[in-house]
């Protein structure tokens, strides 16, 4: 199964791609509408078969990139050409086409030469983006791909402030983009940019629909999870109980143990449902190392 999985072109550190075989085996096979309130980079929906997809994320930039990709689903070569024009203009590395990094630089910086090579050009492109209205999602996508840990991060003034990463626009990126564009071209997709609760309140959920939740994790430390607190967690868990009473099918991923911390709130709540242990590959944003954690998938159906 793993070899047939599609990789999201967002390449999030710690995304669900590597553990998808474990997660997907618990999903129902008869899905009319796949509903995802916390879509993120889209690794999950790209590997779920459904008649329709209703996808949401509170991050307008994430949804902006998804919508931009979808708009090129019938003309993938044009999208790659658009990206390449920007990449060539700033002379960023592009190993899927050619190796631009001088041999001398590789010898001086054998482990970080992409970071050294791209730094100045990346900072120029970042300044150009921040000086604009910041709605050019093709440029934002490039900044994400060349940025540290391939994240989207804004400062208190709303400006993109991610530093350059030791990364490159390589063959894996090109392949993931083409796979995404070809996949969504055959899908009935709707993207929304709302808070998860507002999104679900406006969604009519039917018996054969399926909702997958991958919210921020209460006890981990990555950038995305700073948006989440115990009040949010309680609100989500109460909503899931209401979904269950209404007969809707759902699954939720979460982390119950992390570096000595425990999410007792979630663990106690989950006891009334089916809890499946997941061998996790979670990676910390702060030090890029794998941590010993306990991740679970909770389902309300057999």
C-alpha positions as CSV (number, residue, x, y, z in Angstrom):
1,X,0.0,0.0,0.0
2,X,2.8,2.4,0.9
3,X,4.3,2.5,-2.5
4,X,1.0,3.7,-4.0
5,X,0.5,6.6,-1.6
6,X,0.6,10.1,-3.0
7,X,2.8,12.6,-1.2
8,X,1.5,16.1,-0.5
9,X,3.5,18.8,-2.4
10,X,3.5,20.8,0.9
11,X,6.0,18.4,2.5
12,X,5.2,19.3,6.1
13,X,7.6,18.0,8.7
14,X,5.6,15.6,10.8
15,X,2.8,15.2,8.3
16,X,0.7,12.0,8.1
17,X,2.4,10.6,5.0
18,X,4.6,8.1,6.6
19,X,1.9,6.7,8.9
20,X,-0.9,6.8,6.4
21,X,-0.9,3.0,5.9
22,X,-1.7,2.6,9.6
23,X,-4.4,5.3,9.6
24,X,-6.1,4.5,6.3
25,X,-6.8,0.9,7.2
26,X,-9.3,2.0,9.8
27,X,-11.2,4.3,7.4
28,X,-14.5,3.1,6.0
29,X,-14.5,2.1,2.3
30,X,-17.9,3.5,1.4
31,X,-17.5,7.3,1.6
32,X,-19.8,9.7,-0.2
33,X,-18.3,13.0,1.1
34,X,-14.9,13.1,2.8
35,X,-14.9,16.0,5.2
36,X,-11.7,17.4,6.6
37,X,-11.9,20.4,9.0
38,X,-8.1,20.6,9.5
39,X,-6.8,19.8,6.0
40,X,-3.3,21.2,6.3
41,X,-1.1,20.0,3.4
42,X,-3.7,17.5,2.3
43,X,-1.7,14.2,2.7
44,X,-4.9,12.4,3.9
45,X,-7.5,13.5,1.4
46,X,-5.0,12.7,-1.5
47,X,-5.2,9.1,-0.4
48,X,-8.9,8.7,0.4
49,X,-11.5,7.5,-2.2
50,X,-14.7,9.4,-2.0
51,X,-17.4,10.8,-4.3
52,X,-16.8,14.4,-3.0
53,X,-14.3,16.2,-0.8
54,X,-15.1,19.1,1.5
55,X,-11.8,20.5,2.8
56,X,-11.2,23.3,5.2
57,X,-8.3,25.0,7.0
58,X,-8.2,28.1,9.2
59,X,-4.9,29.2,7.5
60,X,-5.8,31.4,4.5
61,X,-2.4,30.8,3.0
62,X,-2.7,27.1,3.1
63,X,-6.1,27.2,1.4
64,X,-4.8,29.8,-1.0
65,X,-2.1,27.4,-2.2
66,X,-4.5,24.5,-2.4
67,X,-6.9,26.6,-4.5
68,X,-4.1,27.8,-6.8
69,X,-3.0,24.3,-7.3
70,X,-6.5,23.2,-8.1
71,X,-6.9,26.0,-10.6
72,X,-4.1,24.5,-12.6
73,X,-5.3,20.9,-12.4
74,X,-6.1,20.8,-16.1
75,X,-2.8,22.5,-17.1
76,X,-0.1,21.2,-14.8
77,X,2.7,22.0,-17.2
78,X,1.7,25.7,-17.1
79,X,1.9,25.7,-13.3
80,X,5.4,24.2,-13.3
81,X,6.5,26.7,-16.0
82,X,5.2,29.6,-13.9
83,X,7.2,28.3,-10.9
84,X,10.3,27.8,-13.0
85,X,10.2,31.4,-14.3
86,X,10.4,32.7,-10.7
87,X,13.0,30.1,-9.7
88,X,15.2,31.0,-12.7
89,X,14.7,34.8,-12.2
90,X,16.1,34.5,-8.7
91,X,18.6,31.7,-9.7
92,X,17.5,29.4,-6.9
93,X,18.7,25.8,-7.0
94,X,16.7,23.4,-9.1
95,X,18.2,19.9,-9.1
96,X,15.3,18.4,-10.9
97,X,16.5,20.2,-14.0
98,X,20.1,21.1,-13.4
99,X,22.8,21.2,-10.7
100,X,23.7,24.9,-10.2
101,X,25.7,24.6,-6.9
102,X,29.4,25.1,-7.5
103,X,31.7,22.2,-6.5
104,X,33.7,24.5,-4.3
105,X,30.6,25.4,-2.3
106,X,29.8,21.7,-1.9
107,X,33.3,21.0,-0.5
108,X,33.1,24.0,1.9
109,X,29.6,23.2,3.1
110,X,29.1,19.4,2.4
111,X,25.9,19.2,4.5
112,X,24.4,22.7,4.1
113,X,25.4,23.8,0.6
114,X,21.8,24.4,-0.5
115,X,21.2,26.7,2.4
116,X,24.3,28.7,1.6
117,X,23.7,28.8,-2.1
118,X,20.0,29.8,-1.9
119,X,20.2,32.2,1.1
120,X,20.6,35.6,-0.7
121,X,18.2,34.8,-3.5
122,X,15.6,33.4,-1.1
123,X,15.8,36.6,1.0
124,X,15.3,38.7,-2.0
125,X,12.3,36.7,-3.1
126,X,10.9,36.9,0.5
127,X,11.3,40.7,0.5
128,X,9.5,40.9,-2.9
129,X,6.6,38.9,-1.5
130,X,6.4,40.9,1.7
131,X,6.4,44.1,-0.2
132,X,3.5,43.0,-2.3
133,X,-0.1,42.3,-1.3
134,X,1.0,38.8,-0.4
135,X,-1.6,37.1,-2.5
136,X,0.7,35.6,-5.1
137,X,0.4,32.0,-4.0
138,X,2.8,30.7,-6.6
139,X,5.6,32.8,-5.0
140,X,4.4,31.8,-1.5
141,X,4.6,28.1,-2.5
142,X,8.2,28.6,-3.7
143,X,9.1,30.3,-0.4
144,X,7.6,27.4,1.5
145,X,9.5,24.8,-0.6
146,X,12.9,26.6,-0.1
147,X,12.1,27.6,3.5
148,X,13.2,26.1,6.8
149,X,11.2,22.9,7.5
150,X,9.0,23.9,4.6
151,X,6.6,25.8,6.8
152,X,4.4,28.9,6.4
153,X,5.2,31.3,9.2
154,X,4.2,35.0,9.6
155,X,5.5,37.5,12.2
156,X,3.4,39.8,14.3
157,X,3.1,42.2,11.4
158,X,1.8,39.6,9.2
159,X,4.9,39.2,7.1
160,X,6.4,36.0,5.9
161,X,9.5,35.5,8.1
162,X,10.7,31.9,7.6
163,X,14.5,31.7,7.0
164,X,16.0,29.7,4.1
165,X,16.2,26.0,4.6
166,X,18.8,23.5,3.5
167,X,16.4,22.3,0.7
168,X,16.0,22.3,-3.0
169,X,13.4,22.2,-5.7
170,X,14.2,18.6,-6.5
171,X,12.5,15.7,-8.4
172,X,10.4,14.7,-5.3
173,X,8.8,18.2,-5.4
174,X,8.1,18.0,-9.1
175,X,6.6,14.5,-8.8
176,X,4.4,15.5,-5.8
177,X,3.1,18.5,-7.6
178,X,2.2,16.6,-10.8
179,X,0.6,13.8,-8.7
180,X,-1.5,16.4,-6.8
181,X,-2.6,18.2,-9.9
182,X,-3.5,15.0,-11.7
183,X,-5.4,13.6,-8.7
184,X,-7.5,16.7,-8.0
185,X,-8.4,17.1,-11.7
186,X,-10.6,14.0,-11.3
187,X,-12.1,15.0,-7.9
188,X,-15.2,17.0,-6.9
189,X,-13.5,19.3,-4.4
190,X,-14.6,22.3,-2.3
191,X,-12.1,24.3,-0.3
192,X,-13.1,26.5,2.7
193,X,-11.1,28.9,4.9
194,X,-12.9,28.9,8.2
195,X,-12.6,28.0,11.9
196,X,-13.3,24.3,12.2
197,X,-16.5,24.9,14.2
198,X,-17.9,27.5,11.8
199,X,-17.0,25.2,8.9
200,X,-18.9,22.2,10.4
201,X,-21.9,24.3,11.4
202,X,-22.3,25.2,7.8
203,X,-21.9,21.6,6.6
204,X,-24.8,19.1,6.3
205,X,-23.4,15.7,7.3
206,X,-25.2,12.6,6.0
207,X,-25.0,9.0,7.0
208,X,-22.5,7.9,4.3
209,X,-20.2,10.9,4.8
210,X,-17.0,10.6,6.8
211,X,-15.2,13.2,8.9
212,X,-11.5,13.0,9.6
213,X,-10.0,15.3,12.3
214,X,-6.3,16.0,12.6
215,X,-6.4,19.1,14.9
216,X,-3.4,20.8,16.5
217,X,-2.0,18.6,19.3
218,X,-2.4,20.0,22.8
219,X,0.8,18.7,24.3
220,X,3.3,19.1,21.5
221,X,5.4,22.1,20.6
222,X,5.3,22.7,16.9
223,X,4.3,26.2,15.5
224,X,0.9,25.1,14.3
225,X,-0.1,23.8,17.8
226,X,0.4,27.1,19.4
227,X,-3.1,28.0,18.1
228,X,-4.6,25.3,20.3
229,X,-5.5,25.2,24.0
230,X,-7.5,23.2,26.5
231,X,-10.7,25.2,25.8
232,X,-10.4,24.4,22.1
233,X,-9.8,20.7,22.9
234,X,-12.9,20.5,25.1
235,X,-15.0,22.2,22.5
236,X,-13.9,19.8,19.8
237,X,-14.4,16.7,22.0
238,X,-17.9,17.9,23.0
239,X,-18.7,18.4,19.3
240,X,-17.5,14.8,18.5
241,X,-19.9,13.4,21.1
242,X,-22.7,15.3,19.4
243,X,-21.7,13.9,16.1
244,X,-21.7,10.4,17.5
245,X,-25.2,10.8,18.9
246,X,-26.3,12.1,15.4
247,X,-25.0,8.9,13.8
248,X,-22.1,10.5,11.9
249,X,-18.9,8.6,11.3
250,X,-15.7,10.2,12.4
251,X,-12.0,9.5,13.1
252,X,-9.6,11.7,15.0
253,X,-5.8,11.6,15.3
254,X,-4.1,12.9,18.4
255,X,-1.0,12.5,20.6
256,X,-1.7,11.3,24.2
257,X,1.9,11.2,25.5
258,X,4.8,13.5,24.5
259,X,8.2,13.9,26.3
260,X,6.6,13.2,29.7
261,X,3.5,15.2,29.1
262,X,0.1,13.5,28.9
263,X,-3.1,14.6,27.3
264,X,-5.4,13.1,30.0
265,X,-8.4,15.1,28.7
266,X,-8.2,13.4,25.4
267,X,-7.3,10.0,26.8
268,X,-10.2,9.9,29.2
269,X,-12.7,11.1,26.5
270,X,-11.4,8.5,24.0
271,X,-12.3,5.5,26.3
272,X,-15.9,5.6,25.1
273,X,-14.8,4.9,21.5
274,X,-12.4,2.7,19.6
275,X,-8.7,3.6,20.3
276,X,-6.1,2.4,17.8
277,X,-2.4,2.8,18.6
278,X,-0.3,4.4,15.8
279,X,3.4,4.1,15.5
280,X,4.3,7.7,15.0
281,X,7.1,9.5,13.2
282,X,6.4,12.9,14.7
283,X,9.3,15.3,14.3
284,X,9.8,18.4,16.5
285,X,9.9,21.7,14.7
286,X,12.5,22.9,17.2
287,X,15.2,20.4,16.7
288,X,14.1,18.2,13.8
289,X,14.6,15.0,15.8
290,X,12.2,12.1,16.2
291,X,10.6,12.1,19.6
292,X,9.2,9.2,21.7
293,X,5.5,9.8,21.7
294,X,2.2,7.9,21.7
295,X,-0.1,8.7,18.9
296,X,-3.6,7.3,18.5
297,X,-6.5,7.2,16.0
298,X,-9.9,7.2,17.6
299,X,-13.0,6.0,15.6
300,X,-16.7,5.9,16.6
301,X,-17.5,2.9,14.3
302,X,-16.4,-0.7,14.0
